[in-house]
């Protein structure tokens, strides 16, 4: 064991601060690393630390690590119980935010005089806002005054960029260092796989979100002067529209979504670009920023960005073309070619977690509704404001199937090989999503036993909730409360993310001291 004085010198040399107590270092060659097994915290956290802090020495709040590059062992002691894992803390944080905003939206001073809002309505609205979904059981424009809209906007912003991102912002404003426990929560909340550059990513997310939303509000607010009588109303509508589009929240305060702008292609195009900006993924935006920066002349895009961007826009183009073909002799009959194009483009874009609409979804054919349900299930990219199974899951699944069909064991794309664990995650996410959606449709059908709602409508609402999209066939306000609870659960899981949710409910990993003989079974 190293002498405390030598340890202190070693710590200072690496620009780290001790935490007011002696930090113990275990030397691997002397077999002290057996203490590692006794530490609290999940094996996943330990493994991440070992991977990400290899070759470093850092001492942060309530955590002890040691340089494993020189045969030392990292020791981790988070101030969390076995129950309160980072994944569960994230779920609890979103549940807490939903509960707080439900109380605020239930308060009488947030609604117009003479309008009565029940707590169940306020709860559903709060869950939809924090999960940035957009399904509602009330007409926001006719129910909430400017105070209620302000609370709604705060809930949308909180859910859009993440609870932990705003928490990090508070820490930075207070001038405090971000402890590792907070960084772990950020990593889970933003669906990241690395500690590296998390705080920088948070600053970037906040900066990009503010710039894009402000630019969108300015452009739309100025343009809305042509539609609204007062400057205040124009910029009020513009600011909320920009926020709703960028966060893919799907809420509106016009009372009719974007149907009043069905013939205004400029408004639609601005909203499509805002939806793209929020759904493409924050790491992608950060890499684009670095690519155009003169400080990085040799910058290369990551494999994540290449897969996320290419998959996102391939699905968008396929969705646009498919909707055009399916509706060309139906709803599009008699329309000009540019009207057909923008209907197809906007529906393809907004179905990927956007939630805003320029038409009544009930006017579409059954085939188009099924296609849009599929697009809502696919959703946006990871570490974005959107939900769904995510673009990378779809890409990895497709590439894995293609490799299997070609007789290859490994999956290669863009000169890189997909990690086996990522392939496993993709199929788990897809399988759990399918089972969850199927279960939700059965439950809602059972709760609405009268047969009043068509199966297509139930599937559409469930897909919209699980994919945190917000498009609706208009049946959500008429569903019974148990069915609405099912939708709220889907929205929560969709916002938190399936991987994080599964880790939050899994038990503690236990390794058995023995193994059974392996035997093959018939599949397919």
Secondary structure, 3 states (H helix, E strand, C coil): CCCHHHHHHHHHHCCCCCCCCCCCCCEHHHCHHHHHHHCCCCHHHHHHHHHHCCCCCCCCCCCECCCCCCCECCECCCCCCCCCCHHHHHHHHHHHHHHHHHHHHHCHHHECCCCCCCHHHHHHHHHHHHCCCCCCCCCHHHHECHHHHHHHHHHHHHHHHCHHHHHHHHHHHCCCCCCHHHHHHHHHHCCCCCCCCHHHHHHHHHHHHHHHHHHHHHHHHHHHHHCCCCHHHHHHHHHHHHHHHHCCCCCCCCCCCCHHHCCCHHHHHHHHHHHHHHHCCHHHHHHHHHHCCCCCCCCCCCHHHHHHHHHHHHHHHHHHHHHHHHHCCCCCCCCCHHHHHHHHHHHHHHCCCCCCCCCCHHHCCHHHHHHHHHHHHHCCCCCCCCCCCCHHHHHHHHHHHHHHHCCCCCCEECCEECCHHHHHHHHHHHHHHHHHHHHHHHHHHHHCCCCCCCHHHHHHHHHHHHCCCCCCCCCHHHCCHHHHHHHHHHHHHHHHCHHHHHHHHCCCCCCCCCCCCCCCCCCC
